[in-house]
Amino acid sequence: MSVRVRFAPSPTGFLHIGGARTALFNWLYARHMGGQFVLRIEDTDAARNSQEAVDVILNGLRWLGLAWDEGPMTGDATGPCRGERGPYFQSQRRENYEKRVEALLSHDLAYERDGAIRFRMKREATVFEDLIVGEVRRELTDREEKDPDFVIVRSDGKPVFHLTNVVDDLEMGITHVIRGEDHLSNTPKHIALFEAFGVPAPHYAHIPLILNPDGSKMSKRDAGASLHTYLEEGYAPEAVLNYLSLLGWSPKDNREMLPVKEMVDLFDLPGVLRHNARFDLAKLQWMNGQYMAQLPGDRFHELCVHTLAKAGYDTNTYPLEYVKGALDTCYGKLKTFAELPAYAGFYFRDTVEFEPEAEEKAFTKENRPLLQRLREVYAGMEKWDVGHLEAKLKNTAGELGVKVGALVLPVRVACTGSRVGPSLYHLLEVIGREVALARLDGALARMPV
């Protein structure tokens, strides 16, 4: 059997971290089994849905690298994946639901009451084998014993989730439904609908919920609940993907740092844990730091350039070697990419933007002759590289009878505008003699005489 799974979010706001984890588990299982990963947007509730929310879902999946395998072609795809196949939209499949409802009505498996269409639910308990939970036996509640039937089309003509979900899974040939455990109570209704349509239900696998550290259910308002937060705050998508994979799943060797290929190789539904997962933001931050310190150079450069572009810096106006050299001085220094514009934006500005506190501390009357002397020494250097820049500064400090730090601070602030940043000698080498001397002159002009 060829495995076919799907991720079917509703575009009602943002992509919840739990939804992103569900998408990941479906994607991993499809890749592990050599199957297909289908993306379906459940947008039948027009009052709650928006194109902006759809874009958030698509861009979040793209950011994580979770490419879907099929769907209608879109001539102008949203975001960077132009020409990709778009997801399926339930709002475009209404005829399918109407035909299925007519079939149920014609076989007396559904009926109309008060303008709505209700499905004739079976009157006994439902028993099924869940690939994660195990055997599930769902008895009818007291209310259901009196009236187990449920609405599949509202009185306004709109199909209900239970119907659209089952019809789409049936017609798309979904073999495995991997979804959150909060959907477990819906499964008996879905199995009954499959039986009414005369086809076997797919295999169900309900994954544990994601909880807050205190054990409460993670809601949209809780810290860390939105995937968009990590995109905006400059996390490495590889780190977020890795952390999400460990929320409810454990590889056989209990390792934590897993490249995507190894995740695919190791992932299987029996490895999904039965107990709920607790979200630990500190653990994610730690993992992000580990990933950022180990990213291959080209990938680090790519993510840096993307972050700078979002902050308004056009690195395309600079030589490629200059850009790489500048970004290399930041490698291993950042906790998130969101720190990059403040840390290294000076490389990509024509003028220095001084932090007031840094300027006040560095540009003093006492520091002026020190900086003036170092400027003269640097202007006379024959070779402009890290080793010579460091040696000249230290020699000048000795000549002037001051500590090295007395020169490092004003030079750093003069060239970057800040008291913190990349290694001073490396950044001086990158910006070059002409720019460095011009920035030292600009600082001297701001210092009291």
TIVOLUM-496790 format. One record per residue (C-alpha): x, y, z; residue in three letters. Coordinates in steps of 0.05 Angstrom, whole numbers, padded with zeros to 5 digits, always signed. Layout:
! TIVOLUM-496790
XYZala...
//
This chain:
! TIVOLUM-496790
+00000+00000+00000met+00026+00068-00019ser+00022+00115+00041val-00017+00179+00032arg-00023+00229+00090val-00049+00299+00095arg-00044+00362+00136phe-00110+00399+00138ala-00107+00465+00176pro-00162+00518+00181ser-00138+00588+00163pro-00165+00625+00223thr-00106+00665+00249gly-00037+00635+00253phe-00001+00568+00250leu-00001+00540+00321his+00061+00504+00343ile+00018+00442+00352gly-00007+00447+00280gly+00065+00454+00255ala+00084+00391+00295arg+00025+00354+00264thr+00047+00375+00194ala+00118+00352+00210leu+00097+00284+00235phe+00055+00273+00172asn+00112+00297+00128trp+00163+00253+00164leu+00118+00191+00158tyr+00106+00203+00084ala+00180+00212+00071arg+00198+00152+00114his+00149+00107+00078met+00162+00135+00008gly+00091+00162+00005gly+00055+00227-00010gln+00043+00288+00035phe-00020+00326+00016val-00037+00397+00040leu-00111+00414+00046arg-00137+00480+00071ile-00203+00471+00108glu-00234+00539+00092asp-00308+00526+00089thr-00321+00577+00144asp-00315+00640+00102ala-00330+00686+00161ala-00268+00663+00199arg-00220+00651+00142asn-00174+00700+00106ser-00121+00699+00052gln-00071+00728+00101glu-00082+00668+00147ala-00072+00621+00087val-00007+00656+00071asp+00016+00648+00143val+00005+00572+00138ile+00040+00565+00070leu+00099+00609+00089asn+00107+00573+00156gly+00110+00505+00121leu+00159+00532+00069arg+00202+00562+00125trp+00206+00494+00158leu+00220+00460+00092gly+00157+00417+00092leu+00141+00414+00018ala+00075+00384-00001trp+00072+00335-00059asp+00009+00350-00098glu-00048+00398-00111gly-00075+00442-00167pro-00022+00483-00204met-00020+00556-00186thr+00005+00604-00239gly+00030+00653-00188asp+00045+00618-00122ala+00047+00658-00058thr+00116+00670-00031gly+00182+00645-00058pro+00158+00578-00086cys+00131+00605-00151arg+00104+00552-00197gly+00093+00502-00140glu+00029+00462-00135arg-00020+00498-00090gly-00057+00464-00034pro-00128+00438-00041tyr-00181+00485-00015phe-00246+00457+00012gln-00283+00520-00011ser-00269+00497-00082gln-00296+00427-00072arg-00369+00441-00053arg-00397+00399-00110glu-00361+00338-00082asn-00396+00346-00015tyr-00464+00358-00047glu-00459+00294-00088lys-00440+00253-00026arg-00497+00282+00014val-00546+00265-00042glu-00520+00193-00041ala-00531+00189+00035leu-00602+00217+00028leu-00620+00170-00028ser-00600+00110+00014his-00636+00136+00076asp-00569+00144+00112leu-00584+00217+00124ala-00647+00259+00131tyr-00669+00331+00136glu-00694+00363+00200arg-00706+00437+00213asp-00670+00455+00149gly-00607+00417+00167ala-00585+00349+00142ile-00568+00298+00195arg-00530+00232+00189phe-00560+00168+00217arg-00506+00147+00267met-00502+00074+00287lys-00531+00057+00355arg-00474+00016+00384glu-00404+00029+00411ala-00347+00042+00361thr-00283+00001+00369val-00221+00015+00328phe-00146+00005+00332glu-00107+00070+00336asp-00034+00064+00313leu-00010+00105+00373ile-00065+00102+00426val-00079+00028+00416gly-00149-00001+00419glu-00202+00052+00428val-00273+00036+00450arg-00321+00094+00445arg-00388+00083+00480glu-00448+00126+00465leu-00461+00180+00516thr-00528+00184+00552asp-00550+00239+00504arg-00525+00200+00443glu-00564+00138+00465glu-00628+00179+00457lys-00606+00214+00393asp-00537+00195+00365pro-00549+00227+00297asp-00508+00289+00280phe-00511+00347+00231val-00470+00342+00167ile-00500+00402+00131val-00524+00463+00169arg-00590+00498+00155ser-00552+00552+00117asp-00528+00498+00068gly-00456+00497+00093lys-00424+00428+00102pro-00398+00410+00171val-00326+00391+00187phe-00344+00317+00198his-00371+00311+00127leu-00318+00351+00089thr-00262+00318+00127asn-00285+00248+00110val-00305+00262+00038val-00237+00294+00024asp-00198+00238+00058asp-00239+00187+00018leu-00231+00221-00050glu-00158+00238-00039met-00142+00166-00021gly-00114+00184+00047ile-00088+00120+00079thr-00065+00147+00147his-00096+00204+00187val-00044+00230+00235ile-00074+00285+00278arg-00077+00312+00349gly-00108+00272+00404glu-00162+00325+00413asp-00193+00296+00349his-00200+00226+00380leu-00272+00239+00400ser-00289+00255+00327asn-00263+00190+00300thr-00324+00146+00313pro-00367+00194+00271lys-00315+00193+00216his-00310+00117+00215ile-00386+00113+00211ala-00387+00160+00151leu-00334+00118+00116phe-00376+00056+00128glu-00438+00092+00101ala-00399+00109+00037phe-00381+00035+00031gly-00305+00042+00038val-00257+00024+00095pro-00234+00081+00139ala-00160+00101+00137pro-00114+00082+00193his-00118+00132+00250tyr-00059+00155+00292ala-00073+00208+00345his-00011+00243+00370ile-00004+00271+00441pro-00021+00343+00456leu+00030+00397+00469ile+00024+00427+00539leu+00053+00488+00573asn+00109+00475+00624pro+00056+00477+00680asp+00016+00421+00646gly-00040+00465+00620ser-00062+00459+00547lys-00024+00506+00502met-00072+00559+00475ser-00063+00611+00421lys-00047+00664+00473arg+00009+00626+00508asp+00082+00645+00499ala+00114+00606+00442gly+00048+00582+00413ala+00055+00614+00344ser+00105+00588+00294leu+00108+00658+00265his+00142+00680+00330thr+00204+00639+00314tyr+00206+00662+00242leu+00203+00735+00264glu+00253+00727+00322glu+00305+00697+00277gly+00308+00624+00297tyr+00342+00575+00251ala+00286+00534+00219pro+00329+00471+00225glu+00329+00481+00301ala+00254+00491+00306val+00241+00431+00262leu+00287+00388+00304asn+00255+00411+00369tyr+00185+00399+00343leu+00203+00328+00323ser+00220+00313+00396leu+00153+00337+00422leu+00119+00270+00428gly+00169+00227+00391trp+00234+00196+00412ser+00286+00165+00366pro+00310+00097+00386lys+00379+00121+00409asp+00350+00181+00448asn+00393+00231+00411arg+00369+00303+00409glu+00407+00336+00351met+00380+00304+00288leu+00390+00327+00216pro+00327+00322+00174val+00352+00261+00136lys+00362+00223+00201glu+00293+00244+00225met+00263+00215+00162val+00304+00151+00169asp+00285+00141+00242leu+00214+00166+00246phe+00157+00116+00251asp+00090+00117+00286leu+00108+00064+00339pro+00161+00114+00363gly+00109+00167+00379val+00100+00171+00454leu+00033+00161+00488arg+00040+00216+00540his+00031+00291+00525asn+00092+00333+00509ala+00112+00395+00549arg+00137+00455+00511phe+00203+00481+00539asp+00223+00548+00508leu+00291+00547+00543ala+00306+00480+00511lys+00287+00507+00442leu+00331+00568+00453gln+00389+00522+00472trp+00379+00479+00411met+00375+00540+00367asn+00442+00564+00394gly+00472+00495+00380gln+00447+00496+00308tyr+00470+00567+00295met+00540+00549+00318ala+00543+00489+00272gln+00508+00514+00208leu+00549+00505+00145pro+00578+00571+00121gly+00533+00577+00059asp+00470+00563+00100arg+00491+00613+00153phe+00503+00666+00100his+00436+00651+00068glu+00397+00660+00133leu+00437+00722+00151cys+00423+00755+00084val+00349+00739+00090his+00347+00769+00160thr+00383+00832+00138leu+00337+00841+00078ala+00276+00838+00125lys+00309+00893+00166ala+00319+00937+00105gly+00392+00922+00088tyr+00407+00907+00014asp+00469+00864+00014thr+00465+00858-00062asn+00497+00927-00068thr+00562+00900-00037tyr+00613+00852-00066pro+00599+00780-00049leu+00667+00770-00016glu+00655+00831+00028tyr+00586+00805+00050val+00614+00736+00066lys+00673+00766+00103gly+00628+00810+00145ala+00580+00754+00162leu+00637+00707+00180asp+00655+00754+00237thr+00586+00740+00266cys+00590+00664+00264tyr+00581+00633+00332gly+00565+00700+00364lys+00489+00702+00357leu+00433+00669+00396lys+00382+00684+00342thr+00386+00715+00273phe+00341+00772+00298ala+00403+00799+00335glu+00441+00806+00270leu+00418+00876+00245pro+00438+00909+00311ala+00501+00868+00316tyr+00528+00876+00246ala+00485+00928+00210gly+00544+00976+00210phe+00576+00935+00154tyr+00520+00953+00107phe+00509+01027+00123arg+00545+01086+00093asp+00542+01124+00158thr+00549+01102+00230val+00489+01104+00275glu+00515+01117+00345phe+00483+01089+00408glu+00478+01149+00455pro+00507+01112+00515glu+00564+01084+00474ala+00581+01152+00445glu+00579+01185+00514glu+00627+01134+00544lys+00675+01129+00485ala+00678+01199+00456phe+00709+01237+00514thr+00758+01294+00514lys+00810+01247+00545glu+00802+01196+00490asn+00810+01245+00433arg+00887+01248+00431pro+00889+01172+00438leu+00844+01161+00379leu+00880+01215+00339gln+00947+01180+00349arg+00919+01111+00330leu+00888+01142+00268arg+00957+01167+00247glu+00988+01099+00260val+00934+01063+00221tyr+00939+01112+00163ala+01013+01094+00156gly+01004+01019+00156met+01030+00982+00095glu+00991+00917+00107lys+00918+00920+00130trp+00902+00854+00162asp+00881+00826+00229val+00951+00811+00255gly+00980+00879+00237his+00919+00917+00261leu+00922+00884+00329glu+00997+00893+00336ala+00994+00967+00318lys+00938+00981+00367leu+00974+00946+00424lys+01040+00980+00408asn+01005+01048+00406thr+00972+01034+00474ala+01041+01019+00502gly+01070+01081+00471glu+01015+01123+00502leu+01019+01089+00569gly+00947+01066+00570val+00912+00999+00572lys+00892+00967+00507val+00818+00976+00525gly+00827+01051+00526ala+00837+01048+00450leu+00792+00989+00434val+00728+01023+00459leu+00732+01088+00420pro+00755+01053+00357val+00698+01003+00362arg+00645+01056+00374val+00675+01100+00318ala+00669+01043+00268cys+00605+01009+00291thr+00566+01058+00334gly+00561+01005+00390ser+00602+00979+00448arg+00589+00906+00428val+00599+00871+00362gly+00647+00827+00323pro+00721+00821+00337ser+00750+00891+00329leu+00810+00872+00287tyr+00769+00827+00242his+00716+00879+00230leu+00770+00931+00214leu+00800+00885+00163glu+00732+00873+00131val+00710+00946+00125ile+00779+00963+00098gly+00828+01020+00107arg+00789+01075+00071glu+00724+01064+00108val+00758+01053+00175ala+00798+01118+00171leu+00737+01157+00148ala+00697+01131+00208arg+00754+01148+00255leu+00754+01219+00226asp+00679+01223+00236gly+00687+01203+00308ala+00742+01254+00321leu+00697+01308+00293ala+00644+01290+00346arg+00693+01289+00405met+00703+01350+00450pro+00768+01387+00441val
//
